[in-house]
Amino acid sequence: MIAPQDGRLRLDRQRLKQHRKRLGFSQEALAEYCFDQRLCVSIASIKRAESGRAVLYR
């Protein structure tokens, strides 16, 4: 996936939510898992992505 010039991208919200649920994670648990894996993904970013809004890509 290529990030647009402003650094924001839109993820497939249904696919993201289905995958998270398949793994058995709440949004908060997914954010904690990402943190443990040294990935900077906040719960706010997960909520934003699942609601269909663009998230900042860093």
C-alpha atoms as a printed R data frame, in Angstrom:
   type eleno elety resid chain resno       x       y      z
1  ATOM     1    CA   MET     A     1   0.000   0.000  0.000
2  ATOM     2    CA   ILE     A     2   1.395   3.402 -0.952
3  ATOM     3    CA   ALA     A     3   0.883   6.278  1.469
4  ATOM     4    CA   PRO     A     4  -0.494   9.487 -0.023
5  ATOM     5    CA   GLN     A     5   1.521  12.703  0.217
6  ATOM     6    CA   ASP     A     6  -0.140  13.850  3.455
7  ATOM     7    CA   GLY     A     7   0.879  10.635  5.231
8  ATOM     8    CA   ARG     A     8  -2.662   9.378  5.763
9  ATOM     9    CA   LEU     A     9  -4.130   6.177  4.464
10 ATOM    10    CA   ARG     A    10  -7.437   4.439  4.565
11 ATOM    11    CA   LEU     A    11  -7.553   0.800  5.587
12 ATOM    12    CA   ASP     A    12 -10.292  -1.679  4.805
13 ATOM    13    CA   ARG     A    13 -12.219  -1.301  8.047
14 ATOM    14    CA   GLN     A    14 -14.239  -4.498  7.711
15 ATOM    15    CA   ARG     A    15 -11.173  -6.593  6.963
16 ATOM    16    CA   LEU     A    16  -9.273  -5.063  9.882
17 ATOM    17    CA   LYS     A    17 -12.147  -5.681 12.306
18 ATOM    18    CA   GLN     A    18 -12.692  -9.263 11.078
19 ATOM    19    CA   HIS     A    19  -9.013 -10.068 11.442
20 ATOM    20    CA   ARG     A    20  -8.869  -8.551 14.950
21 ATOM    21    CA   LYS     A    21 -11.917 -10.558 16.032
22 ATOM    22    CA   ARG     A    22 -10.553 -13.739 14.439
23 ATOM    23    CA   LEU     A    23  -7.481 -13.299 16.635
24 ATOM    24    CA   GLY     A    24  -9.760 -12.812 19.642
25 ATOM    25    CA   PHE     A    25  -8.533  -9.288 20.451
26 ATOM    26    CA   SER     A    26 -10.487  -6.292 21.658
27 ATOM    27    CA   GLN     A    27  -9.317  -2.971 20.235
28 ATOM    28    CA   GLU     A    28  -7.422  -2.303 23.459
29 ATOM    29    CA   ALA     A    29  -5.829  -5.766 23.468
30 ATOM    30    CA   LEU     A    30  -4.722  -5.301 19.854
31 ATOM    31    CA   ALA     A    31  -3.101  -1.972 20.733
32 ATOM    32    CA   GLU     A    32  -1.290  -3.630 23.667
33 ATOM    33    CA   TYR     A    33  -0.166  -6.508 21.441
34 ATOM    34    CA   CYS     A    34   1.189  -4.043 18.884
35 ATOM    35    CA   PHE     A    35   3.044  -2.174 21.632
36 ATOM    36    CA   ASP     A    36   4.583  -5.461 22.858
37 ATOM    37    CA   GLN     A    37   5.759  -6.092 19.277
38 ATOM    38    CA   ARG     A    38   7.353  -2.608 19.228
39 ATOM    39    CA   LEU     A    39   4.792  -1.282 16.765
40 ATOM    40    CA   CYS     A    40   3.431   2.204 17.323
41 ATOM    41    CA   VAL     A    41  -0.282   1.577 16.875
42 ATOM    42    CA   SER     A    42  -2.495   3.313 19.400
43 ATOM    43    CA   ILE     A    43  -5.998   2.321 20.366
44 ATOM    44    CA   ALA     A    44  -7.110   5.649 18.882
45 ATOM    45    CA   SER     A    45  -5.610   4.641 15.515
46 ATOM    46    CA   ILE     A    46  -7.368   1.276 15.649
47 ATOM    47    CA   LYS     A    47 -10.699   2.922 16.458
48 ATOM    48    CA   ARG     A    48 -10.153   5.510 13.716
49 ATOM    49    CA   ALA     A    49  -9.314   2.833 11.137
50 ATOM    50    CA   GLU     A    50 -12.284   0.647 12.083
51 ATOM    51    CA   SER     A    51 -14.643   3.613 11.787
52 ATOM    52    CA   GLY     A    52 -13.446   4.208  8.215
53 ATOM    53    CA   ARG     A    53 -11.444   7.354  8.839
54 ATOM    54    CA   ALA     A    54  -7.916   7.812  7.556
55 ATOM    55    CA   VAL     A    55  -5.007   7.105  9.895
56 ATOM    56    CA   LEU     A    56  -1.611   8.770  9.942
57 ATOM    57    CA   TYR     A    57   1.140   6.573  8.521
58 ATOM    58    CA   ARG     A    58   4.536   6.842 10.214
